Amino acid sequence: MKIDLEDTIAAISTPIGSGGIGIVRLSGDKSVEILDKIFRTASGKKAAELASHTITYGKIISHKKTVDEVLVSFMKAPKTYTRQDVVEINCHGGVQAVNSVLRACLDAGARLAEPGEFTKRAFLNGRIDLLQAEAVSEIISSKTENAKRAALSKLGGRLSGKIKELREQILSAEAAVEAAIEYPEHDDEIVTRLSARQTAGTVLEGVRELISRADFGRIIQNGINCVIMGRPNVGKSSFLNYILDEERAIVTDIPGTTRDVLSESVSIEGIPLNITDTAGIRQTGDVIEKIGVDRSFEYGENADIIFMMIDGSEKLTEDDFRILDFIKNRRAIIIINKSDKKSEVEPEELEAYAEKENIITVSIKQNHCVEDIFRRLKAMFLGGEIEIDDSACVIGERTLESLKKAEISLMNVIDTVDSGFPEDFISMDFTDAYAALGEITGETLEEDVIDKIFSEFCLGK
């Protein structure tokens, strides 16, 4: 997305469809000039006479016809989202009304904005960095309150500040190494090398702390991928219905009712869960049922966690052991269901396949101890703590990749010092680490990568 900052752009910034209001946004040096062509105030004032950061009532006129009655917000640069002159036209909602106002803006000289172009202008004009720009998109796509709070923290610059701090430490250390290379007669080589190693270790610790938060951020933003597995008629569908608090899955006494996967998303105490109920796993000659069984294992392969359900009122079967063997080296919670009946399965029998605390006895039918499953789930993923403080941020895949590149470069600094290699190599590794961290905030990232990031934004943002 190659953009011209000299253009004045326009786009609809609210969802298309029925609604009370719709907003058309303009940004660029000619925003007021374009507004003057199409806006008639009730007082007769010209657009250029409007005070900044005020709202004015009037009408949008195009081809000598009234398009809509509107409220116009005018914000003069640089105190705007894009640091350019910005106009927001609040018109009536609905497809026809909003599109008509947008068309009037385009006819008057504006260019239709590319996806994410408003936020890209904010980035290019130095109002926000790339992390903060990504946070805008994360706020829009937040599924839970916790996800929104984490995105707001990133938008506020907390993660950017941490990256900046790490880069400044690297820069100071690299400057000392460069000075030693340039003026060796004034250098205490041992002190310089030890100082470089110490800085690399300190920054490496900070980088690894951020890397460790990546799973947490992914869970908060996208949810935990949970798969329910078990042989037929052990209560899988009943468990799904309990989680969703609705009769989503068919529940009968007939084994094999579920032949394909059922997937739903739900938030439990701020944690988004992507739940998949799979077909009952058993030996079968039914071709369709066998496909469902194969898919059950495929989904289990890609799950963040498996809920393996066992009928506690029956002795363990060959099918149970087949699933137990599958989950043995995976993250799983074993649920012994039907505790309201006489028990035929003891938790101790299953400790070879899962940790003791990950084996939970419940009765889905009577809602007995079912909440223990979710308490254990929170403990496994979030240490039992789901409240997010203001320092929490989502570490996305792009950021994680750059952090890992910085980690390797910092480890190379330490290895270089320990191996006694020349200081030139130390400087090179510091430079690579500095550049890798700069990619996160957009300071050293290639233009085509930046273009791709903003192209994935919604239109009008």
DALINDA-V782197 format. One record per residue. N is the residue number from 1. RES is the residue in one letter. OMEGA is omega in whole degrees, 0 to 359 (999 if undefined). Layout:
N;RES;OMEGA / N;RES;OMEGA
This chain:
1;M;177 / 2;K;185 / 3;I;178 / 4;D;182 / 5;L;179 / 6;E;178 / 7;D;168 / 8;T;187 / 9;I;178 / 10;A;177 / 11;A;173 / 12;I;185 / 13;S;177 / 14;T;180 / 15;P;178 / 16;I;179 / 17;G;180 / 18;S;180 / 19;G;182 / 20;G;180 / 21;I;171 / 22;G;182 / 23;I;172 / 24;V;185 / 25;R;173 / 26;L;175 / 27;S;179 / 28;G;184 / 29;D;183 / 30;K;181 / 31;S;182 / 32;V;179 / 33;E;179 / 34;I;179 / 35;L;180 / 36;D;182 / 37;K;189 / 38;I;187 / 39;F;176 / 40;R;180 / 41;T;178 / 42;A;182 / 43;S;182 / 44;G;179 / 45;K;172 / 46;K;180 / 47;A;181 / 48;A;181 / 49;E;181 / 50;L;177 / 51;A;180 / 52;S;177 / 53;H;174 / 54;T;178 / 55;I;184 / 56;T;179 / 57;Y;176 / 58;G;181 / 59;K;172 / 60;I;181 / 61;I;176 / 62;S;182 / 63;H;176 / 64;K;178 / 65;K;178 / 66;T;179 / 67;V;181 / 68;D;168 / 69;E;189 / 70;V;166 / 71;L;183 / 72;V;173 / 73;S;178 / 74;F;180 / 75;M;185 / 76;K;178 / 77;A;6 / 78;P;185 / 79;K;180 / 80;T;181 / 81;Y;184 / 82;T;188 / 83;R;170 / 84;Q;171 / 85;D;182 / 86;V;175 / 87;V;175 / 88;E;182 / 89;I;178 / 90;N;182 / 91;C;175 / 92;H;178 / 93;G;182 / 94;G;186 / 95;V;187 / 96;Q;184 / 97;A;184 / 98;V;179 / 99;N;179 / 100;S;178 / 101;V;178 / 102;L;180 / 103;R;177 / 104;A;179 / 105;C;181 / 106;L;178 / 107;D;182 / 108;A;174 / 109;G;178 / 110;A;174 / 111;R;177 / 112;L;182 / 113;A;171 / 114;E;175 / 115;P;177 / 116;G;188 / 117;E;177 / 118;F;180 / 119;T;177 / 120;K;177 / 121;R;176 / 122;A;178 / 123;F;182 / 124;L;179 / 125;N;172 / 126;G;180 / 127;R;178 / 128;I;174 / 129;D;187 / 130;L;177 / 131;L;179 / 132;Q;177 / 133;A;178 / 134;E;180 / 135;A;177 / 136;V;179 / 137;S;181 / 138;E;177 / 139;I;182 / 140;I;185 / 141;S;182 / 142;S;180 / 143;K;183 / 144;T;177 / 145;E;179 / 146;N;178 / 147;A;179 / 148;K;181 / 149;R;179 / 150;A;179 / 151;A;178 / 152;L;176 / 153;S;178 / 154;K;179 / 155;L;179 / 156;G;174 / 157;G;182 / 158;R;179 / 159;L;177 / 160;S;179 / 161;G;178 / 162;K;179 / 163;I;179 / 164;K;179 / 165;E;179 / 166;L;179 / 167;R;180 / 168;E;176 / 169;Q;178 / 170;I;183 / 171;L;179 / 172;S;180 / 173;A;180 / 174;E;179 / 175;A;179 / 176;A;179 / 177;V;179 / 178;E;178 / 179;A;179 / 180;A;179 / 181;I;184 / 182;E;183 / 183;Y;185 / 184;P;182 / 185;E;180 / 186;H;187 / 187;D;168 / 188;D;190 / 189;E;182 / 190;I;181 / 191;V;181 / 192;T;183 / 193;R;179 / 194;L;178 / 195;S;179 / 196;A;180 / 197;R;181 / 198;Q;179 / 199;T;179 / 200;A;179 / 201;G;180 / 202;T;180 / 203;V;179 / 204;L;178 / 205;E;178 / 206;G;179 / 207;V;181 / 208;R;176 / 209;E;178 / 210;L;179 / 211;I;182 / 212;S;180 / 213;R;187 / 214;A;180 / 215;D;179 / 216;F;181 / 217;G;180 / 218;R;180 / 219;I;181 / 220;I;184 / 221;Q;189 / 222;N;178 / 223;G;177 / 224;I;178 / 225;N;184 / 226;C;179 / 227;V;177 / 228;I;180 / 229;M;178 / 230;G;177 / 231;R;183 / 232;P;171 / 233;N;177 / 234;V;177 / 235;G;182 / 236;K;181 / 237;S;177 / 238;S;178 / 239;F;177 / 240;L;180 / 241;N;178 / 242;Y;181 / 243;I;184 / 244;L;183 / 245;D;176 / 246;E;180 / 247;E;182 / 248;R;182 / 249;A;178 / 250;I;180 / 251;V;176 / 252;T;175 / 253;D;182 / 254;I;180 / 255;P;175 / 256;G;181 / 257;T;179 / 258;T;182 / 259;R;178 / 260;D;182 / 261;V;171 / 262;L;182 / 263;S;179 / 264;E;176 / 265;S;181 / 266;V;177 / 267;S;178 / 268;I;181 / 269;E;175 / 270;G;179 / 271;I;177 / 272;P;179 / 273;L;172 / 274;N;189 / 275;I;175 / 276;T;175 / 277;D;185 / 278;T;178 / 279;A;177 / 280;G;186 / 281;I;177 / 282;R;174 / 283;Q;184 / 284;T;175 / 285;G;179 / 286;D;185 / 287;V;182 / 288;I;180 / 289;E;179 / 290;K;177 / 291;I;178 / 292;G;178 / 293;V;179 / 294;D;179 / 295;R;178 / 296;S;180 / 297;F;177 / 298;E;178 / 299;Y;178 / 300;G;179 / 301;E;187 / 302;N;184 / 303;A;169 / 304;D;178 / 305;I;178 / 306;I;168 / 307;F;178 / 308;M;184 / 309;M;180 / 310;I;174 / 311;D;184 / 312;G;180 / 313;S;179 / 314;E;177 / 315;K;180 / 316;L;182 / 317;T;177 / 318;E;179 / 319;D;176 / 320;D;182 / 321;F;177 / 322;R;180 / 323;I;179 / 324;L;177 / 325;D;181 / 326;F;185 / 327;I;191 / 328;K;182 / 329;N;179 / 330;R;177 / 331;R;186 / 332;A;169 / 333;I;178 / 334;I;182 / 335;I;176 / 336;I;186 / 337;N;176 / 338;K;177 / 339;S;177 / 340;D;178 / 341;K;179 / 342;K;185 / 343;S;175 / 344;E;181 / 345;V;177 / 346;E;180 / 347;P;181 / 348;E;179 / 349;E;188 / 350;L;185 / 351;E;176 / 352;A;185 / 353;Y;180 / 354;A;176 / 355;E;184 / 356;K;183 / 357;E;179 / 358;N;176 / 359;I;189 / 360;I;180 / 361;T;185 / 362;V;166 / 363;S;179 / 364;I;183 / 365;K;183 / 366;Q;181 / 367;N;183 / 368;H;176 / 369;C;181 / 370;V;180 / 371;E;177 / 372;D;179 / 373;I;183 / 374;F;175 / 375;R;179 / 376;R;179 / 377;L;179 / 378;K;179 / 379;A;182 / 380;M;187 / 381;F;186 / 382;L;178 / 383;G;181 / 384;G;183 / 385;E;182 / 386;I;177 / 387;E;183 / 388;I;176 / 389;D;187 / 390;D;181 / 391;S;182 / 392;A;178 / 393;C;176 / 394;V;175 / 395;I;182 / 396;G;183 / 397;E;180 / 398;R;179 / 399;T;181 / 400;L;179 / 401;E;180 / 402;S;177 / 403;L;180 / 404;K;176 / 405;K;178 / 406;A;179 / 407;E;180 / 408;I;181 / 409;S;180 / 410;L;175 / 411;M;178 / 412;N;176 / 413;V;181 / 414;I;179 / 415;D;180 / 416;T;178 / 417;V;183 / 418;D;182 / 419;S;177 / 420;G;178 / 421;F;182 / 422;P;183 / 423;E;177 / 424;D;180 / 425;F;177 / 426;I;180 / 427;S;180 / 428;M;181 / 429;D;175 / 430;F;179 / 431;T;179 / 432;D;179 / 433;A;179 / 434;Y;180 / 435;A;180 / 436;A;178 / 437;L;177 / 438;G;176 / 439;E;184 / 440;I;181 / 441;T;177 / 442;G;184 / 443;E;181 / 444;T;184 / 445;L;179 / 446;E;185 / 447;E;182 / 448;D;177 / 449;V;177 / 450;I;178 / 451;D;182 / 452;K;181 / 453;I;183 / 454;F;179 / 455;S;181 / 456;E;176 / 457;F;176 / 458;C;179 / 459;L;178 / 460;G;179 / 461;K;999
